Amino acid sequence: MKYNYNHMVLLSFLLFLLASCSKSDDSIRKNPFEPDGGHTYIKIATTFNADTLSLSWELTNPEVSFDNYRIELSQPVTVKTVEKGETTSYFTRVPYNEPVSVTLSLVKGSEVVNTNTIQAKIDGLDKVIAGIIIPDQGSVTAGDGMYSIPLPDGRSIFLMGDSYIGTVTNGQRPTSDRMYRNTYIVYDNGKVSAIYGYGGNRNASAAVPPGYPDEQKWYWPGHGFVNGDKLYIFQTLMYQGGEGMWGFMYETTHILEYNLPGLELNKITPIPFNGSPDIHYGMAALNDGDYNYIYAQVDIRNDMDPITEVLVARTAVGNPYDNWQYYNGSGWSINPSDAVKLEGLSTVPVSSQFNVFKLRGKYVLLTQKKTFNSGEIYTFIADNPTGPWRNKQLIFRTYEQNTPHLLTYNAMAHPQFEKDGMILVSYNVNTEVFAEQFSDVSTYRPRFFWIDIDKIMD
């Protein structure tokens, strides 16, 4: 067979190229614009908790010569110099749910010897404090509600709704564990203990309505406040008026008075308000000066596109049982029908449970948007406990509602817990599949995050 000479030359050239590409990486021409030809000698790992991103690393080539490490974070823009012998570092105030880049370089003199860049994203949740407040054993180990009230001696009491006490092992609990309608968690300098078993009955909740020792009607907590040596807790009286897990209905609200510091129950008294069952006083409360302010959440339309209002009453400190006065838009009236909605909140339907607190001389209202499973948590500020409310800030978006069966709801601030100019906030997580509360306890445990005070007040 006769061959064309030009074809033979072309074939030889292609075989040469193929052989060249099959050689090891060392035969590839180095990029002169990358330190050490683009090969990294640094292996980086990341972990995170709350707003903190932690780094650890190791050298894959311990023979490389350098003087120190330089670490650069893209958000917030931060540069650190770390000594050669170190293998860990961390950054705080890292924005949650946003990709950030971390560059770790080996530096000799003023020259970069080698470098590696990774991408990281944190969820912003504080799993450390979550494990303290809701541990696997020894206290309340799952539940929702999560109102908190600071006590005069430095302790805090958390008011829980439906909750569990039993031990959790490997993220699961026995199906024999009972659910309590309400419990209290006492937080004392990093340690927690549970209050339940009203009247000496270990199967009873922390608070039981008079006349219903079997809790066919039961209490779910509202908020509360301290006056002197008395703790006042609003408990909503509930009953099963419909079918299924969403068939519960509200009847009224009681005030439970406890002695401090021992937390002995003194008495139970219905609130003096006897109006519409759609108006729920006690869903937020604030002790401020000479008055206690008691806020009501009102459902105007309770569907997939809810409309709500917030009302407020006040009582003299030391006497929350009588002489309630209702804010009428310009002053105070003893007639509950004169109460008017607080201005500035119409763009966000306020959740069934919310809270109001003082921060840097202003009043802050925090709520999770009541629209089903929206996951949006907002704050407003005002110069007075009655508003008008302004400066709406979307401070956090929850994640869990993007997981099948999971819901998030009723975020709460805990401003008595503060660190580095941030306050603690929680929100509830629940599941539409009841059995998951046993097989995976994370489906029924609150989440915690820290929010910068400046973000609320700006």
C-alpha positions in Angstrom: 0.0 0.0 0.0 1.3 3.4 -0.9 1.3 6.1 1.9 1.2 9.9 1.5 4.3 11.4 3.1 2.4 14.5 4.5 -0.1 12.1 6.2 2.8 10.3 7.9 4.2 13.6 9.3 0.8 14.6 10.7 0.3 11.2 12.3 3.7 11.4 14.0 3.0 14.8 15.4 -0.3 13.7 16.8 1.3 10.7 18.5 3.9 13.0 20.1 1.2 15.2 21.5 -0.7 12.2 22.9 2.5 11.0 24.6 3.2 14.4 26.1 -0.3 14.7 27.6 0.0 11.2 29.2 3.0 12.2 31.4 2.7 13.1 35.1 1.7 16.6 36.2 5.4 17.5 36.8 5.9 17.6 33.1 3.3 20.2 32.6 4.6 23.7 32.2 4.3 25.7 35.4 2.2 28.8 35.6 4.7 31.5 36.4 2.0 33.7 37.9 1.0 31.3 40.7 3.3 30.6 43.7 5.0 27.3 43.4 3.3 26.6 40.0 -0.2 26.4 41.5 0.4 23.4 43.8 -0.8 24.0 47.3 1.0 22.7 50.4 -1.8 23.6 52.8 -4.9 21.4 53.6 -7.7 23.4 55.3 -10.7 22.2 57.3 -13.5 24.4 58.7 -16.1 24.2 61.5 -18.5 26.8 62.7 -20.8 27.7 65.6 -23.1 30.8 65.7 -21.1 33.6 64.0 -17.7 32.0 64.5 -15.8 30.3 61.7 -12.9 28.1 62.9 -10.0 27.0 60.8 -7.6 24.2 61.1 -4.8 23.2 58.7 -1.9 21.0 58.0 1.1 21.2 55.7 1.3 18.5 53.1 4.9 19.4 52.4 6.6 20.0 55.8 9.9 20.8 54.1 8.6 24.1 52.6 10.4 27.1 54.0 8.3 30.1 55.2 8.2 32.6 58.1 4.5 32.8 59.0 0.9 32.4 57.8 -1.4 35.1 56.5 -5.1 34.5 56.6 -7.6 36.6 54.7 -11.4 36.5 55.1 -13.6 38.1 52.5 -16.6 39.1 54.8 -16.0 41.0 56.9 -12.7 41.9 55.3 -10.1 40.7 57.8 -6.4 39.9 57.5 -4.5 38.0 60.2 -0.8 37.0 60.6 -0.3 33.8 62.5 2.9 32.3 63.7 4.5 29.4 61.9 3.9 26.9 64.7 0.1 27.5 64.8 -2.4 25.2 63.1 -5.7 26.8 64.1 -7.4 30.2 64.0 -10.9 31.6 63.9 -13.0 34.6 62.8 -16.1 36.1 64.4 -19.0 38.1 63.1 -19.1 36.1 59.9 -22.3 36.7 58.0 -24.7 33.7 58.0 -25.9 31.9 54.9 -23.5 33.8 52.7 -20.5 32.2 50.9 -17.2 33.7 52.2 -13.7 33.0 51.0 -10.8 32.2 53.2 -7.2 32.4 51.9 -4.3 30.9 53.8 -0.9 31.8 52.6 2.7 30.8 53.5 4.7 34.0 53.7 8.5 34.3 53.7 9.7 37.8 54.2 7.3 39.8 52.1 6.8 37.1 49.4 3.9 34.6 49.3 5.5 31.1 49.0 2.3 29.1 48.7 -1.4 29.7 49.1 -4.8 28.0 49.3 -8.3 29.4 49.1 -11.5 27.7 50.2 -15.2 28.7 50.2 -17.2 28.4 53.4 -20.8 29.2 54.5 -22.2 29.1 58.1 -25.8 28.7 59.3 -25.5 31.1 62.2 -26.9 28.7 64.8 -25.3 28.4 68.2 -25.3 24.7 68.9 -23.2 25.1 72.0 -25.8 27.1 74.0 -28.6 25.0 72.4 -27.0 21.9 74.1 -26.8 23.7 77.4 -30.4 25.0 77.5 -31.9 21.9 75.9 -29.6 19.0 76.9 -29.9 15.3 76.2 -30.7 14.5 79.8 -31.3 16.1 83.2 -33.8 18.7 82.2 -36.2 19.5 79.4 -34.9 17.6 76.4 -37.3 18.9 73.7 -40.2 21.2 73.3 -41.4 24.6 72.1 -42.5 27.9 73.6 -39.2 29.3 74.8 -40.4 32.6 76.5 -37.8 33.6 79.0 -37.9 35.9 82.0 -34.7 37.1 83.9 -35.0 36.7 87.6 -33.5 39.2 90.1 -30.8 36.8 91.3 -29.3 36.4 87.9 -31.1 33.2 86.9 -33.5 33.0 84.0 -36.7 30.9 83.7 -37.7 29.6 80.3 -41.4 28.9 79.8 -42.0 25.8 77.6 -45.1 24.5 75.9 -45.5 20.9 74.9 -42.2 19.3 76.0 -40.3 16.1 77.0 -38.1 15.3 80.0 -36.8 11.9 79.1 -33.2 11.0 78.1 -32.1 11.3 74.5 -29.6 8.8 73.1 -28.0 9.2 69.7 -30.6 11.7 68.7 -33.6 9.5 69.7 -35.9 9.0 72.6 -38.1 6.0 73.7 -41.6 6.1 72.3 -42.7 5.5 75.9 -41.7 9.1 76.8 -44.7 11.2 77.7 -45.3 14.7 76.5 -45.9 17.4 79.1 -48.2 20.3 78.2 -45.9 22.8 79.8 -42.6 22.8 81.8 -40.2 25.4 83.1 -36.4 25.5 82.6 -34.4 27.3 85.3 -31.1 28.5 83.9 -28.5 29.2 86.5 -24.9 30.2 85.5 -24.7 27.6 82.7 -26.6 24.9 84.4 -30.3 24.0 83.8 -33.0 22.1 85.7 -36.6 21.4 84.9 -39.8 22.2 86.8 -42.7 19.9 86.3 -44.9 17.5 88.3 -47.5 20.0 89.7 -48.9 18.9 93.1 -46.4 16.1 93.4 -47.7 14.2 90.4 -44.6 13.4 88.3 -46.9 12.9 85.3 -48.3 16.4 85.6 -47.0 19.6 83.9 -45.4 22.5 85.7 -48.7 24.3 85.7 -52.2 22.7 85.8 -55.5 24.5 85.4 -57.8 24.4 88.5 -60.4 21.8 88.1 -58.5 19.9 85.4 -56.0 17.6 87.1 -56.1 15.3 84.1 -55.2 18.3 81.9 -58.2 17.7 79.5 -57.9 21.5 79.5 -54.3 22.6 79.7 -51.9 25.6 79.9 -49.6 26.8 77.2 -47.4 29.7 78.3 -47.6 33.3 77.4 -45.0 35.7 78.7 -44.6 37.3 82.2 -42.6 39.7 84.4 -41.1 40.1 87.9 -42.4 42.7 90.4 -40.3 42.7 93.6 -40.2 39.2 95.1 -43.1 37.9 92.8 -43.0 36.3 89.4 -46.1 36.6 87.3 -46.6 34.2 84.4 -49.5 34.4 81.9 -50.8 30.9 81.0 -53.3 30.5 78.2 -56.1 28.0 78.9 -56.5 25.7 75.9 -58.8 22.8 75.0 -59.2 20.4 72.0 -62.1 21.9 70.1 -61.4 20.4 66.7 -59.9 17.4 65.0 -56.2 16.6 64.6 -53.0 18.2 65.9 -54.3 21.7 64.9 -57.7 21.3 66.6 -56.7 23.2 69.8 -58.6 26.3 70.8 -58.1 29.2 73.2 -60.5 29.8 76.1 -58.9 32.5 78.3 -55.7 33.5 80.1 -54.8 33.1 83.8 -52.1 34.8 85.8 -49.9 32.5 87.9 -48.2 34.2 90.8 -44.9 32.6 92.2 -42.8 33.5 95.2 -39.2 34.3 94.6 -36.6 32.9 94.9 -38.2 29.5 95.6 -40.7 29.6 92.7 -43.5 28.3 94.9 -47.0 28.8 93.4 -49.0 31.4 95.3 -52.2 31.7 93.4 -54.0 31.4 90.0 -56.2 34.3 88.9 -58.1 34.8 85.6 -57.1 38.1 83.8 -59.8 40.8 84.0 -60.3 40.9 80.2 -63.4 39.1 79.0 -63.6 40.2 75.4 -63.3 38.3 72.1 -61.5 34.9 72.2 -59.5 36.2 69.2 -57.8 38.7 71.5 -55.0 37.0 73.5 -53.5 39.2 76.2 -50.3 38.1 77.8 -48.5 37.0 74.6 -45.9 39.6 75.4 -45.2 41.5 78.7 -42.9 44.2 79.8 -42.1 45.6 83.3 -41.2 49.2 82.8 -41.1 51.9 85.5 -44.3 52.2 87.4 -46.3 49.9 85.0 -46.5 46.5 83.6 -47.4 46.5 79.9 -49.4 43.5 78.7 -49.6 42.9 75.0 -52.3 41.1 73.0 -52.0 39.3 69.7 -55.2 39.6 67.7 -56.1 37.4 64.7 -58.1 39.5 62.2 -57.8 36.8 59.6 -56.1 33.5 60.4 -55.4 31.7 57.1 -52.6 31.3 54.6 -52.4 35.1 54.3 -53.0 36.2 57.9 -53.8 39.7 59.1 -53.1 40.5 62.8 -53.1 43.4 65.2 -51.4 44.1 68.5 -53.1 45.8 71.5 -51.7 46.8 74.8 -53.0 47.2 78.4 -51.1 48.4 81.4 -51.4 47.8 85.2 -49.7 49.3 88.2 -46.6 47.5 89.3 -47.4 45.1 92.1 -51.1 44.6 91.1 -51.6 42.9 87.7 -55.1 41.7 88.7 -57.2 44.9 88.7 -57.5 48.3 87.1 -56.3 47.4 83.7 -56.1 50.3 81.4 -56.1 50.0 77.6 -54.3 52.1 75.1 -56.8 54.0 72.9 -54.4 55.7 70.5 -53.8 58.9 72.5 -54.1 57.8 76.2 -55.5 55.1 78.4 -59.1 53.9 79.0 -60.6 51.5 81.5 -62.9 50.2 78.8 -61.3 47.3 76.9 -63.3 48.0 73.8 -61.5 51.3 73.4 -58.2 49.5 72.7 -56.8 50.3 69.3 -54.1 48.5 67.3 -50.5 49.7 67.7 -49.3 51.5 64.6 -46.4 50.5 62.4 -46.8 46.7 62.4 -49.2 46.2 59.5 -46.6 45.0 57.0 -45.7 41.9 59.1 -48.5 39.7 60.6 -47.3 39.2 64.2 -47.0 35.7 65.4 -49.2 34.1 68.1 -46.2 34.5 70.5 -43.8 37.4 70.3 -42.0 39.7 72.7 -41.3 43.3 73.6 -38.2 44.4 75.5 -36.0 47.5 76.2 -32.7 47.9 74.5 -30.4 50.9 74.6 -33.3 53.1 75.8 -35.6 52.0 73.0 -38.5 49.5 72.9 -38.0 46.5 70.6 -40.8 44.2 69.3 -39.5 41.0 67.8 -41.8 38.6 65.9 -41.6 35.8 63.4 -43.9 36.5 60.4 -47.0 34.5 61.0 -47.5 33.6 57.3 -47.3 29.8 57.4 -43.7 28.6 57.5 -42.3 31.9 56.1 -39.2 31.7 58.3 -38.7 35.5 58.4 -37.9 37.0 61.8 -38.4 40.8 62.2 -37.7 43.5 64.7 -39.3 47.0 65.1 -38.3 49.8 67.5 -40.2 52.6 69.2 -39.7 55.4 71.7 -42.6 54.3 73.8 -44.1 50.9 74.8 -47.2 51.8 72.8 -45.3 52.7 69.6 -45.6 53.9 66.9 -43.3 51.1 65.7 -40.7 51.8 63.0 -37.4 50.6 61.5 -38.6 47.2 60.4 -35.5 44.9 60.1 -35.4 41.4 58.7 -32.8 40.0 61.1 -32.9 36.2 60.2 -34.4 33.7 57.9 -34.8 30.2 59.3 -33.7 27.1 57.3 -35.7 24.1 58.6 -38.9 24.9 56.8 -37.1 23.9 53.6 -36.8 20.3 54.9 -39.9 18.0 54.3 -42.3 17.9 57.3 -40.6 20.6 59.3 -42.1 23.9 60.5 -40.5 27.0 62.2 -42.5 29.5 64.3 -42.7 31.9 67.2 -39.2 33.4 67.5 -38.3 34.9 70.9 -35.6 37.3 72.0 -33.6 36.7 75.2 -31.9 40.0 75.7 -30.6 39.1 79.2 -28.1 36.9 77.3 -25.6 39.2 75.6 -22.1 38.8 74.2 -19.9 41.1 72.1 -22.8 43.5 71.3 -25.2 40.7 70.3 -28.3 39.3 72.0 -29.7 35.8 71.9 -32.7 34.8 69.9 -34.5 31.5 69.5 -37.2 30.0 67.3 -39.2 26.8 67.4 -38.9 23.8 65.1 -41.6 21.1 64.8 -42.6 18.3 62.6 -45.9 17.4 60.9 -45.0 13.7 61.4 -45.4 13.1 65.1 -43.3 9.9 65.2 -40.2 12.0 64.1 -40.2 13.6 67.6 -39.0 10.2 68.8 -36.8 9.1 66.0 -35.0 12.4 65.5 -35.3 14.8 68.4 -33.8 17.7 66.4 -37.3 17.9 64.7 -38.7 19.3 67.9 -36.0 21.4 69.5 -35.6 25.2 69.4 -32.7 26.8 67.5 -30.6 29.7 68.8 -28.7 32.5 67.1 -27.1 35.8 68.1 -28.1 39.1 66.5 -26.1 42.3 66.4 -27.8 45.0 68.5 -26.7 47.6 65.9 -28.6 45.7 63.3 -31.8 46.1 65.3 -31.2 49.7 66.3 -29.7 51.1 63.1 
